[in-house]
Amino acid sequence: MSRRPVVFRDPLPDVVTWRAQRLRRAGFDRESSEAAAADTRLDLHAMLELVERGCPPELALRIVAPLE
């Protein structure tokens, strides 16, 4: 069974704005929230859940970051 590669498209501007606002409300700084909001590889809900459980925003971002 072969798997198709996952292709990420650029998110719509309204979606990026919404994601950035959610991250800012959760405590992410402006630069990090804007960069993370535009990166569709990052799971917004995972980052928010980590922060809700007491994880610092910077560490939450590192945890969900894809391995290069």
C-alpha positions in Angstrom: 0.0 0.0 0.0 1.5 3.3 -1.0 0.8 6.5 0.8 0.3 9.8 -0.9 2.4 12.7 0.4 0.5 15.3 2.4 0.4 18.6 0.6 -0.2 21.7 2.7 -1.7 24.7 1.0 -1.4 28.3 2.1 -4.2 29.0 4.6 -6.7 31.7 3.9 -5.8 35.1 5.4 -8.9 35.1 7.6 -7.8 31.7 9.0 -4.3 32.9 9.7 -5.7 36.0 11.5 -8.0 33.9 13.6 -5.2 31.5 14.5 -2.9 34.3 15.5 -5.6 35.9 17.6 -6.2 32.6 19.4 -2.5 32.2 20.1 -2.1 35.8 21.3 -5.0 35.3 23.8 -3.2 32.2 25.0 -0.1 34.1 25.8 2.1 33.8 22.7 4.0 37.0 21.8 3.1 38.8 18.6 6.0 37.5 16.5 5.5 33.8 17.5 1.8 33.9 17.2 1.9 35.3 13.6 4.6 32.9 12.5 2.8 29.9 14.0 -0.6 30.9 12.7 0.8 31.0 9.1 2.4 27.5 9.4 -0.2 24.9 8.6 2.1 22.1 9.9 1.6 23.3 13.4 -1.4 22.0 15.3 -3.1 25.0 16.9 -5.2 23.0 19.2 -2.2 21.0 20.5 -0.4 24.3 21.3 -3.4 25.8 23.1 -3.9 22.6 25.1 -0.3 22.6 26.2 -0.5 26.2 27.3 -3.8 25.5 29.2 -2.0 22.8 31.1 0.8 25.2 32.2 3.3 24.8 29.4 5.1 28.1 28.5 4.1 29.2 25.0 7.7 29.1 23.7 8.0 25.5 24.8 4.6 24.5 23.4 5.7 25.9 20.0 8.9 23.8 20.1 7.0 20.7 21.1 4.6 20.8 18.2 7.2 22.0 15.7 7.8 19.4 12.9 11.1 17.6 12.8 13.2 19.0 9.9 
